[in-house]
Amino acid sequence: MGGIISIIAGLLILFNLMAGTWVLIILFPIWFITHCIARLTHLSFIRMFVGSIYYYFTLIVNILGIILGFMMIANPFFSLLSASYTIGIYLLVLGIDSVVFGLSLLSMRRF
C-alpha cells in the first residue's frame, strides 16, 4: 500500500508541480500512517529474532509516526509549515531503525 501511494505522489509531483502542495497536505500523512502500520505488523518477528530493545525502539518510532501522520491530517497548516523539519527528523530516525534492523539480521546469520 505504501509503495502505491509513493508512486502516486511521485507522479503527481513530476507532472503537476502545483500538486506538490496537495501531496504534502494529503498523501504524505497517509503514507506516514500506512508505512508505520506496516512496520507494526512485523513487531512479533522483530521481537522473536532481533530482541526486545530493538522491538521497543521500533514500536515507539512507529507509534510516533502514526501520531504525526494524524496530526498532519488534522492540521494541514502544521504539515506545510513544519514539513521539512518534521519529515527530515522522522525519516532520519526511520532510516536508523532500518539500518539497525538490517545489521541485526546480518549478525544473526553468522550464528
Backbone as ProteinMPNN parsed JSONL, in Angstrom:
{"seq_chain_A": "MGGIISIIAGLLILFNLMAGTWVLIILFPIWFITHCIARLTHLSFIRMFVGSIYYYFTLIVNILGIILGFMMIANPFFSLLSASYTIGIYLLVLGIDSVVFGLSLLSMRRF", "coords_chain_A": {"N_chain_A": [[0.815, -1.187, 0.0], [1.91, 1.244, 0.829], [3.849, 1.604, -1.12], [2.354, 2.046, -3.446], [1.096, 4.461, -2.851], [3.368, 6.051, -2.7], [4.255, 5.996, -5.371], [2.109, 7.266, -6.667], [2.277, 9.81, -5.469], [4.826, 10.611, -6.348], [4.451, 10.69, -9.163], [2.484, 12.672, -9.333], [3.887, 14.929, -8.425], [5.917, 15.097, -10.356], [4.543, 15.537, -12.796], [2.706, 17.536, -12.334], [3.388, 20.316, -10.956], [2.121, 22.059, -9.179], [0.582, 20.359, -7.752], [2.217, 19.345, -5.85], [2.008, 20.666, -3.429], [-0.473, 19.752, -2.537], [0.13, 17.09, -2.299], [1.856, 17.088, -0.112], [0.034, 17.904, 1.805], [-2.08, 16.002, 1.804], [-1.504, 13.287, 0.75], [1.045, 12.607, 1.812], [0.839, 12.477, 4.701], [-0.91, 10.259, 4.833], [0.694, 8.309, 3.71], [2.696, 8.208, 5.686], [1.2, 7.126, 7.833], [0.312, 4.609, 6.783], [2.767, 3.367, 6.269], [3.878, 3.166, 8.825], [1.997, 1.526, 10.097], [2.362, -0.788, 8.603], [4.971, -1.428, 9.383], [4.51, -1.94, 12.081], [3.163, -4.334, 11.962], [5.133, -6.199, 11.732], [6.247, -6.553, 14.186], [6.147, -8.805, 15.934], [7.835, -10.638, 14.689], [10.206, -9.184, 14.811], [10.643, -9.014, 17.593], [10.978, -11.705, 18.225], [13.241, -12.54, 16.737], [15.215, -10.52, 16.749], [15.348, -9.036, 19.156], [14.444, -7.546, 22.353], [15.098, -4.855, 22.861], [15.4, -3.572, 20.359], [12.844, -4.094, 19.484], [11.203, -2.48, 21.177], [12.191, 0.043, 20.449], [11.467, 0.184, 17.722], [8.702, -0.019, 18.028], [8.078, 2.382, 19.435], [9.008, 4.366, 17.599], [7.329, 3.912, 15.386], [4.763, 4.273, 16.451], [4.936, 6.965, 17.12], [5.189, 7.938, 14.515], [2.647, 7.332, 13.456], [1.04, 8.971, 15.063], [2.087, 11.453, 14.301], [1.354, 11.443, 11.584], [-1.464, 11.558, 11.783], [-1.658, 14.03, 13.041], [-0.797, 15.679, 10.983], [-2.849, 15.303, 9.136], [-5.047, 16.273, 10.567], [-4.369, 18.933, 10.961], [-3.575, 20.648, 8.423], [-2.074, 22.948, 8.024], [-0.015, 22.743, 9.87], [1.346, 20.676, 8.69], [2.31, 21.887, 6.339], [3.929, 24.022, 7.314], [5.847, 22.872, 9.025], [6.926, 20.852, 7.579], [9.47, 20.234, 6.367], [11.275, 20.01, 8.55], [9.949, 18.189, 10.279], [9.488, 15.942, 8.64], [12.09, 15.407, 7.811], [13.445, 14.779, 10.261], [11.922, 12.595, 11.133], [12.281, 10.755, 8.996], [15.028, 10.4, 9.205], [15.245, 9.086, 11.71], [13.725, 6.836, 11.08], [15.317, 5.763, 9.059], [17.618, 5.101, 10.539], [16.47, 3.172, 12.155], [15.887, 1.204, 10.216], [18.487, 0.54, 9.297], [19.683, -0.452, 11.638], [18.05, -2.666, 12.039], [18.668, -4.163, 9.725], [21.419, -4.663, 10.156], [21.211, -6.163, 12.477], [19.991, -8.455, 11.512], [22.03, -9.37, 9.842], [24.027, -10.0, 11.708], [22.792, -12.094, 12.985], [22.835, -14.115, 11.083], [25.368, -15.175, 11.095], [25.564, -16.953, 13.136]], "CA_chain_A": [[0.0, 0.0, 0.0], [2.783, 2.408, 0.907], [4.523, 1.766, -2.41], [1.401, 2.62, -4.399], [0.944, 5.876, -2.511], [4.622, 6.715, -3.071], [4.254, 6.146, -6.824], [1.13, 8.31, -6.997], [2.832, 11.095, -5.048], [5.916, 10.943, -7.256], [3.909, 11.076, -10.467], [1.824, 13.968, -9.191], [4.895, 15.992, -8.323], [6.637, 15.203, -11.625], [3.738, 16.016, -13.917], [1.912, 18.697, -11.956], [4.154, 20.907, -9.869], [1.21, 22.647, -8.195], [0.038, 19.269, -6.936], [3.163, 19.069, -4.782], [1.441, 21.185, -2.185], [-1.532, 18.837, -2.122], [0.767, 15.839, -1.883], [2.304, 17.289, 1.258], [-1.101, 18.066, 2.701], [-2.985, 14.855, 1.858], [-0.935, 11.958, 0.551], [2.2, 12.308, 2.643], [0.409, 11.937, 6.001], [-1.466, 8.918, 4.646], [1.859, 7.442, 3.522], [3.283, 8.039, 7.015], [0.368, 6.228, 8.625], [0.343, 3.252, 6.229], [4.108, 2.814, 6.44], [4.04, 2.817, 10.239], [1.156, 0.36, 10.372], [3.028, -1.939, 8.0], [6.111, -1.781, 10.238], [3.999, -2.504, 13.329], [2.745, -5.718, 11.74], [6.323, -7.056, 11.811], [6.817, -6.5, 15.533], [6.344, -10.136, 16.531], [9.049, -11.169, 14.067], [11.343, -8.433, 15.349], [10.868, -9.407, 18.984], [11.421, -13.085, 18.275], [14.541, -12.78, 16.136], [16.207, -9.46, 16.93], [15.493, -8.732, 20.579], [13.436, -6.658, 22.917], [15.491, -3.442, 22.774], [15.014, -3.109, 19.026], [11.385, -4.178, 19.447], [10.634, -1.278, 21.788], [12.586, 1.187, 19.622], [10.599, 0.167, 16.548], [7.343, 0.265, 18.487], [7.978, 3.809, 19.75], [9.171, 5.152, 16.373], [6.159, 3.779, 14.52], [3.621, 4.915, 17.094], [5.136, 8.4, 16.901], [4.887, 8.201, 13.111], [1.193, 7.324, 13.278], [0.541, 10.201, 15.692], [2.496, 12.548, 13.432], [0.511, 11.391, 10.397], [-2.789, 12.079, 12.116], [-1.532, 15.469, 13.294], [-0.715, 16.34, 9.679], [-4.171, 15.27, 8.518], [-5.938, 17.122, 11.344], [-3.976, 20.332, 10.822], [-2.735, 20.752, 7.227], [-1.156, 24.077, 8.163], [1.124, 22.154, 10.556], [2.056, 19.885, 7.698], [3.029, 22.773, 5.427], [4.937, 24.829, 7.996], [6.922, 22.108, 9.635], [7.151, 19.657, 6.771], [10.869, 19.877, 6.156], [11.877, 19.553, 9.809], [9.252, 17.007, 10.766], [9.747, 14.828, 7.734], [13.523, 15.111, 7.865], [13.775, 14.1, 11.517], [11.282, 11.281, 11.155], [12.952, 9.872, 8.042], [16.337, 10.085, 9.776], [15.034, 8.053, 12.727], [13.269, 5.644, 10.37], [16.49, 5.203, 8.397], [18.435, 4.459, 11.575], [15.719, 1.981, 12.509], [16.067, 0.209, 9.154], [19.889, 0.11, 9.278], [19.894, -1.298, 12.813], [17.367, -3.933, 11.775], [19.467, -4.893, 8.751], [22.637, -5.134, 10.813], [20.821, -7.221, 13.412], [19.775, -9.671, 10.724], [23.339, -9.85, 9.389], [24.736, -10.626, 12.829], [22.104, -13.352, 13.269], [23.19, -15.12, 10.062], [26.689, -15.761, 11.362], [25.486, -17.995, 14.173]], "C_chain_A": [[0.864, 1.257, 0.0], [3.496, 2.674, -0.405], [3.623, 2.41, -3.45], [1.214, 4.109, -4.128], [2.198, 6.658, -2.883], [4.688, 6.964, -4.579], [3.302, 7.254, -7.252], [1.67, 9.688, -6.644], [3.954, 11.527, -5.977], [5.432, 11.386, -8.621], [3.209, 12.429, -10.41], [2.835, 15.11, -9.158], [5.613, 16.183, -9.655], [5.816, 15.871, -12.722], [2.836, 17.202, -13.589], [2.556, 19.325, -10.726], [3.268, 21.538, -8.798], [0.607, 21.577, -7.28], [0.974, 18.898, -5.793], [2.675, 19.548, -3.439], [0.372, 20.242, -1.66], [-0.959, 17.502, -1.681], [1.236, 15.96, -0.442], [1.133, 17.323, 2.224], [-1.893, 16.769, 2.873], [-2.265, 13.506, 1.793], [0.23, 11.63, 1.473], [1.799, 11.835, 4.04], [-0.182, 10.531, 5.897], [-0.341, 7.91, 4.443], [2.537, 7.175, 4.87], [2.516, 6.981, 7.796], [0.439, 4.796, 8.094], [1.704, 2.605, 6.406], [4.319, 2.366, 7.887], [3.193, 1.609, 10.617], [1.794, -0.897, 9.8], [4.213, -2.389, 8.849], [5.647, -2.402, 11.558], [3.552, -3.953, 13.162], [3.908, -6.69, 11.826], [6.911, -7.135, 13.216], [7.037, -7.871, 16.169], [7.596, -10.802, 15.976], [10.284, -10.498, 14.649], [11.654, -8.867, 16.774], [11.444, -10.811, 19.084], [12.865, -13.247, 17.792], [15.608, -11.737, 16.454], [16.408, -9.107, 18.398], [14.527, -7.67, 21.041], [13.82, -5.183, 22.832], [15.089, -2.874, 21.425], [13.496, -3.128, 18.863], [10.756, -2.903, 20.003], [10.991, -0.019, 21.006], [11.677, 1.297, 18.404], [9.164, 0.509, 16.922], [7.152, 1.761, 18.74], [8.052, 4.656, 18.489], [7.916, 5.089, 15.513], [4.896, 4.347, 15.147], [3.734, 6.434, 16.947], [4.829, 8.794, 15.455], [3.396, 8.236, 12.829], [0.586, 8.592, 13.877], [0.866, 11.406, 14.82], [1.649, 12.601, 12.163], [-0.875, 11.94, 10.658], [-2.753, 13.567, 12.436], [-1.483, 16.243, 11.976], [-2.063, 16.359, 8.973], [-5.108, 16.247, 9.238], [-5.633, 18.606, 11.16], [-3.038, 20.474, 9.622], [-1.743, 21.91, 7.288], [0.121, 23.62, 8.871], [1.994, 21.387, 9.569], [2.88, 20.766, 6.767], [4.166, 23.526, 6.109], [6.131, 24.02, 8.494], [7.325, 20.891, 8.82], [8.623, 19.286, 6.668], [11.525, 19.367, 7.433], [11.265, 18.243, 10.283], [9.583, 15.789, 9.923], [11.212, 14.427, 7.79], [13.915, 14.347, 9.109], [13.172, 12.703, 11.55], [11.98, 10.312, 10.201], [14.355, 9.504, 8.509], [16.217, 8.971, 10.81], [14.589, 6.751, 12.073], [14.425, 4.97, 9.638], [17.406, 4.495, 9.377], [17.785, 3.15, 12.003], [15.941, 0.871, 11.479], [17.497, -0.325, 9.112], [20.174, -0.809, 10.463], [19.231, -2.656, 12.612], [18.171, -4.782, 10.79], [20.74, -5.453, 9.356], [22.341, -6.242, 11.813], [20.599, -8.525, 12.675], [21.087, -10.241, 10.219], [24.087, -10.548, 10.521], [24.086, -11.953, 13.218], [22.519, -14.444, 12.307], [24.492, -15.823, 10.39], [26.625, -16.893, 12.375], [24.663, -19.139, 13.735]], "O_chain_A": [[0.592, 2.211, -0.729], [3.727, 3.827, -0.77], [4.078, 3.229, -4.248], [1.177, 4.918, -5.055], [2.106, 7.8, -3.332], [5.13, 8.028, -5.012], [3.642, 8.083, -8.096], [1.539, 10.629, -7.427], [4.025, 12.697, -6.355], [5.948, 12.355, -9.179], [3.329, 13.235, -11.332], [2.639, 16.14, -9.805], [5.891, 17.316, -10.046], [6.339, 16.68, -13.488], [2.262, 17.807, -14.494], [2.297, 18.912, -9.596], [3.637, 21.547, -7.624], [0.176, 21.874, -6.166], [0.564, 18.207, -4.861], [2.908, 18.898, -2.42], [0.32, 19.965, -0.462], [-1.504, 16.854, -0.787], [1.04, 15.046, 0.358], [1.236, 16.822, 3.344], [-2.334, 16.466, 3.981], [-2.41, 12.681, 2.695], [0.385, 10.477, 1.876], [2.376, 10.864, 4.529], [0.028, 9.705, 6.785], [-0.411, 6.788, 4.944], [2.909, 6.038, 5.161], [3.107, 6.055, 8.351], [0.611, 3.862, 8.876], [1.784, 1.405, 6.669], [4.879, 1.298, 8.132], [3.641, 0.757, 11.384], [1.773, -1.952, 10.434], [4.439, -3.587, 9.019], [6.312, -3.288, 12.094], [3.562, -4.717, 14.127], [3.692, -7.892, 11.978], [7.972, -7.729, 13.407], [8.025, -8.067, 16.876], [8.334, -11.456, 16.713], [11.282, -11.155, 14.943], [12.819, -9.066, 17.119], [12.3, -11.077, 19.928], [13.63, -14.012, 18.38], [16.798, -12.053, 16.426], [17.542, -8.899, 18.831], [13.882, -6.99, 20.243], [12.934, -4.334, 22.738], [14.495, -1.798, 21.361], [12.931, -2.273, 18.18], [9.879, -2.314, 19.372], [10.172, 0.895, 20.909], [11.176, 2.377, 18.092], [8.49, 1.247, 16.202], [6.159, 2.339, 18.298], [7.247, 5.572, 18.316], [7.485, 6.107, 14.969], [4.035, 4.856, 14.429], [2.74, 7.109, 16.68], [4.272, 9.863, 15.205], [2.927, 9.07, 12.054], [-0.282, 9.214, 13.266], [0.021, 12.279, 14.62], [1.268, 13.682, 11.716], [-1.408, 12.701, 9.851], [-3.704, 14.29, 12.139], [-2.054, 17.328, 11.863], [-2.387, 17.326, 8.284], [-5.874, 16.964, 8.593], [-6.539, 19.439, 11.199], [-1.819, 20.425, 9.792], [-0.683, 21.851, 6.664], [1.216, 24.057, 8.516], [3.222, 21.451, 9.62], [4.019, 20.432, 6.442], [5.251, 23.655, 5.541], [7.28, 24.45, 8.387], [7.999, 19.996, 9.33], [8.978, 18.124, 6.866], [12.262, 18.382, 7.391], [11.978, 17.306, 10.642], [9.918, 14.729, 10.451], [11.535, 13.24, 7.812], [14.647, 13.361, 9.022], [13.832, 11.743, 11.948], [12.24, 9.166, 10.567], [14.823, 8.399, 8.231], [16.997, 8.02, 10.792], [15.034, 5.675, 12.474], [14.505, 3.742, 9.601], [17.916, 3.413, 9.085], [18.465, 2.141, 12.191], [16.159, -0.282, 11.851], [17.698, -1.523, 8.911], [20.835, -1.836, 10.306], [19.8, -3.684, 12.979], [18.335, -5.984, 10.996], [21.101, -6.6, 9.092], [23.143, -7.161, 11.975], [20.98, -9.589, 13.163], [21.253, -11.46, 10.169], [24.715, -11.584, 10.301], [24.765, -12.844, 13.729], [22.551, -15.612, 12.695], [24.688, -16.971, 9.99], [27.547, -17.705, 12.455], [24.494, -20.101, 14.485]]}, "name": "protein", "num_of_chains": 1, "seq": "MGGIISIIAGLLILFNLMAGTWVLIILFPIWFITHCIARLTHLSFIRMFVGSIYYYFTLIVNILGIILGFMMIANPFFSLLSASYTIGIYLLVLGIDSVVFGLSLLSMRRF"}
